[in-house]
Amino acid sequence: RRILRLAEMCRRLETEEEKVLPFYPSSLTKWEQQKACRVLEEIPSEPLARAMQDYVGLERFWQRFNKAKLEEKALEQARAALANRNQDLRRLLQQYLAGAAMNQKVPRDPQPL
């Protein structure tokens, strides 16, 4: 109940995209979706399955939770890639500066004998 109440309160904080497109595309094939719908329409015989029907309202919560986790992982990977790129650029800059320092030490016009 508490999670559902919090979800209702958080509805105000949703982005425009989430308000317009609250459902995410399914990765299931059409046949798999039809099979899942048939299974959901059946009356469950097991106690655990009956108890799970009480939590159907949490489906949107889990969709958003999973989406947030996926975005978090994607951002971690992007951050790691940027850190590697930054390290490569720093190494190249150090090589360039070392080469420029060496060029300044070498006299430009050798003195005639």
Sequence and secondary structure as in RCSB ss.txt:
>XXXX:A:sequence
RRILRLAEMCRRLETEEEKVLPFYPSSLTKWEQQKACRVLEEIPSEPLARAMQDYVGLERFWQRFNKAKLEEKAL
EQARAALANRNQDLRRLLQQYLAGAAMNQKVPRDPQPL
>XXXX:A:secstr
 HHHHHHHHHGGG  HHHHH  S    S HHHHHHHHHHHHS   SHHHHHHGGGGGGHHHHHHHHHHHHHHHHH
HHHHHHHHHHHHHHHHHHHHHHHHHHHHHHS SS    
